[in-house]
């Protein structure tokens, strides 16, 4: 009986976390070598609707170590750095409203700094480069033990959508 009481007390104490939660980190500067590295040529993507440079992708980023997640908004050609992760967006697409099934995707590159010593310069390694899809997240996965990136939205419009929105 005494053992059970000690085990319960140990579990209760283990569940108590007196450490202050880590503050949400802000985006920092993207290393120049990653910005100057050209994005992959995606070929002749037929652009219907909003021009590619005017689209905005919303990506989710989670740090699985501390369970902090945040939304990152990027236009094609932009990069952002959050802590030890750099995310680059080459393109984002969604199917036209008249197509089925509806799908949203983005061509993303993810770089992670694996240098653990804060006195050393960061060394970013590409851990992912490819298309991510909102409705099929298991089709292409960012495989990293700490970070995960996924597509939430691609803000763009197609011809005729403006009139439909005004009519309703």
Residue pairs with C-beta under 8 A, 6 or more apart in sequence:
22 66
22 68
24 68
24 70
25 68
25 82
25 83
26 82
27 72
27 80
27 81
27 82
28 81
28 82
28 83
29 81
30 79
30 80
30 81
30 86
31 81
31 86
31 122
31 124
33 124
34 79
34 86
34 88
34 111
34 124
35 79
39 77
39 88
39 90
39 109
40 90
40 107
40 109
40 129
42 90
42 91
42 107
45 52
45 91
45 93
48 96
48 158
48 159
49 96
49 156
49 157
49 158
49 159
49 161
50 155
50 156
50 157
50 158
52 76
52 91
53 75
53 76
53 77
54 75
54 156
55 75
55 76
55 91
55 92
55 154
55 155
55 156
56 73
56 74
56 75
56 92
56 154
56 155
56 156
57 73
57 74
57 75
57 76
57 89
57 92
57 106
57 151
57 153
57 154
57 155
58 71
58 72
58 73
58 151
58 152
58 153
58 154
58 155
59 71
59 72
59 73
59 74
59 87
59 89
59 106
59 108
59 132
59 149
59 150
59 151
59 152
60 69
60 70
60 71
60 72
60 148
60 149
60 150
60 151
60 152
61 69
61 70
61 71
61 72
61 82
61 85
61 87
61 147
61 148
61 149
62 68
62 69
62 147
62 148
63 69
63 83
63 146
63 147
64 145
64 146
64 147
64 148
65 146
70 82
71 152
72 80
72 82
72 87
74 80
74 87
74 88
74 89
75 89
76 89
76 90
76 91
76 92
77 89
77 90
78 88
78 89
79 86
79 87
79 88
79 89
80 86
80 87
81 87
84 112
84 113
84 114
84 122
84 147
85 110
85 111
85 112
85 113
85 147
85 149
86 110
86 111
86 112
86 124
87 108
87 109
87 110
87 111
87 149
88 108
88 109
88 110
88 111
89 106
89 107
89 108
90 107
90 108
90 109
91 106
91 107
92 104
92 105
92 106
92 107
92 151
92 154
92 156
93 104
93 105
93 106
93 154
93 156
94 102
94 103
94 104
94 105
94 154
94 156
95 101
95 102
95 103
95 104
96 158
97 158
97 161
97 164
101 135
102 135
103 133
103 134
103 135
103 136
104 133
104 134
104 135
104 151
104 153
104 154
105 131
105 132
105 133
105 134
105 151
105 154
106 131
106 132
106 151
106 154
107 130
107 131
107 132
108 128
108 129
108 130
108 131
108 132
108 142
108 149
108 151
109 126
109 128
109 129
110 126
110 127
110 128
110 129
110 142
110 144
110 147
110 149
111 124
111 125
111 126
111 127
112 124
112 125
112 127
112 144
112 146
112 147
113 122
113 123
113 124
113 125
114 123
114 125
115 121
115 122
115 123
127 142
127 143
127 144
127 147
128 142
128 143
128 144
128 149
130 140
131 140
132 140
132 142
132 149
132 150
132 151
133 139
133 140
133 151
134 150
134 151
134 152
134 153
137 150
142 148
142 149
142 150
